[in-house]
Each structure stands twice: as C-alpha cells, then as structure tokens.
Amino acid sequence: MENEIQTLTRLGLTEYQGKTFLTLTQSTPSTAKALSKMSNVPRGKIYDVLSTLQDIGLVKRIISTPATFEAVPLCDAISYLLQRKAKNLKDLRKETTSLLRNHIPRNRDSASTLTPNFTLLPKKEAAVQYMKRYGDEAEISIDLVTSWKRLSEIFSAVATEDIRKISGKGLRIRIVVQEPLNHHDLNDMIKPVWTPTFQYRTVQCLPPAIIILFDKKHVMICTDPENRLKESSNLVTDNKSFVALAECYFEKMWNTSQPDIDFFVQSPKPTIKKATAI
C-alpha cells in the first residue's frame, strides 16, 4: 500500500490525502472517525483532508447522521489527476519559456570564450542532456569516437526522433565506432537516422578514449571508456587546448579506421534539366 500512496503523491496528492482516499476506496462509504482509524491519519487532520478531497472532486459527502463519505471510482480519480498533472506541466512549460526569454544572457558568445569551462558530469542523465543540448546547438559538425556498447546506449537514451532531427540539419556527422560482434546491428541502428552527410567507420579494438566534438568548440570526454554510460563520468569543456587535442585524436582515428563498404544507402541523384533548343 505504501507504493500505491507514493504513486498518488506523485499525482499531486499529499500523503494524508493519498492514505485517506485509498482507504476510502476500499471501505466506502465510511465516517470520518472510522477513516481516521483505518488510514492512520490523525483525527484532527481528517476533516481538513476530506474537505480538500471534496474540493478536488475525489470524495463525495453523503448527508446522514453521522456524516459519511464516499470515494469516486479509482479509475476516474487517476484519470482526473493525470489530466491535472498534464495541465500543470503545460502551464509550467509556458512559465519556464517566458523565464528563459526574459533572462537570456547578453553577449553570451563573447563571455563564454573569455573563460573556458570545465564541467564534470557524474550521472548518465546529465551526460544525455548535454549531448542533446550541444547536438541541438551544433551548426557545422559532430565528431564521435566511441565503443559499440556506448553508441548503442546513446541511441537507447536519446529518442530516435531527436537523433534524426540533429542529423537532418545537414551537419557533417562522423562516427568512429568499435565494430560489434554482429555487424548488422550497427547498420540497423544507423539506417533510421542516416543522411548524406552522416558517415561512420569502424575499428577492431576498443578506442583508447571516447570523445564527442561539437562544432570543434566543445568536447565531451569519457573518463572511463570501458564502463557503460551510466557507470562513468564525463568531462565537458570548451578549453581550446583540450578541443585541439580532441580534434587531432579524432582525425587520427578517422584516418586509420575502416569505412563500411557493406553499408549502402541510395541517395537521390540531382535532377539535371535538359537545355531546350532555341
């Protein structure tokens, strides 16, 4: 029952409200005194809790002596709470959009070039968010050296639609990846997001370093190449020396890796208009 109450609190109810409502769904109708005893909600709190649940629309009061209370069907209550949660989230998105619009830093580009940043990302979620952010902001190129399991984790963590959106911007995307045991797995993963500017090559061994370069301005460096994404931290920096080293490393890996001759996608040929005789 504790997990069920936690679910209701995530839907917007307080702990007392969740306990009271869930108890009432199992023992309805019931008096406030009985509810207090069954739900372990203090007698001094139960009336306020029931009043709030009535205002929300999850509980109905039955006129009787003593007064009794009845819960709406659980499926109806969950549907309503989900709708309310979605509305609150929609309103919050509007408010945060307004907040960002009103507080855009001035001279952002010049300020960022004056002081190079070093950020250590200890968690998978943070690394994924940075990948999506820099991928969305990239205008020229994305270069990646990675292991097969790390690439598959990136494709699992980032929605295919988001990857397709990034690759569809016309960026030059180059990937050097450790060849998986089943080569078709790599082809099947790449094809849904492939564009004419998307290239990849393979290497036999685990790359000595896993990096992602965005526009040759920012680099994300994995601190533990052998571990999975969720088990290793990542360093993100726009320091020019680090970026230059990462760029040299990528070009060396790219030039010594093997293109996949089996991966072939027929790109549309340009249409050539015939000249009309005058």
KEFIDREN-703949 format. One line per 5 residues: number of its first residue (from 1); for each residue x, y, z of C-alpha. Coordinates in steps of 0.25 Angstrom, whole numbers, plus 5000, padded with zeros to 4 digits. Layout:
// KEFIDREN-703949
NUM) X Y Z; ...
// end
This chain:
// KEFIDREN-703949
1) 5000 5000 5000; 5012 5009 5002; 5016 5009 4988; 5001 5012 4984; 5001 5024 4993
6) 5014 5029 4987; 5008 5028 4973; 4996 5037 4978; 5006 5047 4984; 5013 5047 4970
11) 5000 5050 4964; 4999 5062 4973; 4992 5058 4986; 4998 5059 5000; 5002 5047 5008
16) 4990 5049 5017; 4981 5051 5005; 4986 5039 4998; 4984 5030 5010; 4970 5035 5013
21) 4966 5034 4998; 4972 5020 4996; 4966 5015 5009; 4952 5020 5005; 4952 5013 4992
26) 4953 5000 5000; 4943 5004 5011; 4933 5013 5005; 4924 5019 5010; 4931 5022 5023
31) 4931 5032 5035; 4942 5042 5037; 4945 5035 5051; 4946 5021 5044; 4954 5027 5033
36) 4964 5033 5043; 4966 5020 5050; 4967 5011 5037; 4977 5021 5030; 4985 5025 5042
41) 4982 5040 5039; 4981 5048 5051; 4967 5051 5056; 4970 5066 5056; 4974 5065 5041
46) 4964 5056 5035; 4953 5067 5033; 4962 5076 5026; 4967 5065 5017; 4953 5061 5014
51) 4949 5075 5011; 4961 5077 5001; 4958 5063 4995; 4943 5068 4993; 4948 5081 4986
56) 4957 5073 4977; 4945 5064 4973; 4951 5051 4978; 4941 5049 4990; 4926 5051 4992
61) 4919 5054 5005; 4907 5047 5008; 4896 5054 5016; 4894 5045 5028; 4896 5044 5043
66) 4907 5043 5045; 4912 5048 5032; 4919 5038 5023; 4928 5039 5011; 4929 5032 4998
71) 4941 5031 4988; 4939 5033 4973; 4944 5021 4965; 4959 5019 4965; 4960 5019 4950
76) 4952 5032 4949; 4961 5038 4960; 4974 5034 4953; 4969 5040 4940; 4966 5053 4946
81) 4979 5054 4954; 4987 5051 4941; 4979 5062 4934; 4982 5072 4945; 4997 5068 4945
86) 4998 5069 4930; 4991 5083 4931; 5001 5087 4942; 5013 5083 4933; 5007 5090 4921
91) 5006 5103 4929; 5020 5101 4935; 5026 5100 4921; 5020 5113 4917; 5025 5119 4930
96) 5039 5114 4928; 5039 5118 4914; 5035 5132 4918; 5046 5132 4929; 5057 5128 4919
101) 5052 5138 4909; 5053 5149 4919; 5067 5145 4925; 5075 5142 4912; 5090 5146 4916
106) 5095 5157 4908; 5108 5155 4900; 5107 5140 4903; 5117 5136 4892; 5127 5146 4896
111) 5126 5143 4910; 5128 5128 4908; 5140 5130 4900; 5147 5138 4911; 5146 5128 4922
116) 5147 5113 4918; 5138 5104 4925; 5141 5090 4931; 5129 5082 4935; 5129 5068 4941
121) 5116 5060 4939; 5115 5049 4949; 5102 5043 4944; 5096 5037 4932; 5084 5047 4931
126) 5093 5059 4931; 5102 5053 4920; 5090 5051 4911; 5084 5064 4914; 5098 5071 4910
131) 5098 5062 4897; 5084 5067 4893; 5087 5081 4897; 5100 5082 4889; 5094 5074 4878
136) 5083 5083 4876; 5092 5095 4876; 5102 5090 4867; 5103 5097 4853; 5114 5090 4846
141) 5119 5077 4851; 5119 5066 4861; 5130 5056 4862; 5130 5044 4871; 5139 5033 4875
146) 5133 5022 4883; 5131 5008 4887; 5120 4999 4881; 5113 4998 4895; 5114 5013 4898
151) 5108 5016 4884; 5096 5007 4886; 5094 5013 4900; 5094 5027 4894; 5084 5022 4883
156) 5075 5016 4894; 5076 5028 4903; 5073 5039 4892; 5060 5037 4885; 5061 5033 4870
161) 5053 5046 4866; 5063 5055 4873; 5075 5048 4867; 5068 5049 4853; 5065 5064 4856
166) 5080 5066 4858; 5085 5058 4846; 5074 5065 4838; 5080 5079 4840; 5091 5076 4829
171) 5102 5075 4839; 5114 5067 4836; 5114 5055 4845; 5125 5046 4846; 5126 5034 4856
176) 5138 5024 4859; 5132 5012 4866; 5137 4999 4871; 5132 4988 4862; 5121 4980 4869
181) 5120 4965 4868; 5108 4965 4859; 5111 4976 4848; 5097 4976 4844; 5093 4982 4858
186) 5101 4995 4855; 5095 4996 4841; 5081 4994 4846; 5083 5005 4857; 5089 5015 4847
191) 5080 5014 4835; 5067 5021 4842; 5075 5034 4844; 5085 5033 4832; 5086 5045 4823
196) 5096 5048 4812; 5105 5056 4822; 5105 5044 4832; 5118 5036 4831; 5123 5025 4840
201) 5135 5016 4841; 5139 5004 4850; 5151 5000 4857; 5154 4986 4863; 5158 4989 4877
206) 5153 4998 4888; 5157 5012 4885; 5167 5018 4896; 5158 5030 4898; 5143 5033 4896
211) 5140 5047 4892; 5130 5055 4885; 5133 5068 4878; 5122 5079 4875; 5126 5089 4864
216) 5140 5087 4869; 5137 5097 4880; 5132 5087 4891; 5137 5074 4895; 5131 5063 4904
221) 5142 5053 4909; 5138 5040 4916; 5147 5037 4928; 5145 5022 4927; 5144 5017 4913
226) 5142 5002 4918; 5130 5005 4926; 5115 5007 4922; 5110 5021 4920; 5102 5021 4934
231) 5115 5016 4941; 5125 5026 4937; 5126 5041 4938; 5129 5051 4926; 5137 5064 4925
236) 5131 5075 4917; 5140 5087 4913; 5141 5098 4903; 5156 5100 4906; 5163 5102 4893
241) 5175 5093 4896; 5166 5081 4900; 5158 5083 4888; 5170 5084 4879; 5175 5071 4885
246) 5162 5064 4883; 5161 5069 4869; 5175 5063 4866; 5171 5050 4873; 5159 5049 4865
251) 5165 5051 4851; 5176 5041 4854; 5165 5031 4858; 5157 5034 4846; 5168 5033 4836
256) 5173 5019 4842; 5159 5013 4843; 5151 5005 4832; 5139 5010 4824; 5127 5001 4824
261) 5127 4996 4810; 5114 4988 4812; 5106 5000 4817; 5100 5006 4805; 5088 5015 4804
266) 5084 5020 4790; 5083 5035 4792; 5075 5043 4782; 5082 5048 4770; 5081 5062 4766
271) 5072 5065 4755; 5078 5071 4742; 5069 5080 4733; 5072 5078 4719; 5074 5090 4711
276) 5064 5094 4701; 5067 5097 4687; 5065 5112 4683
// end
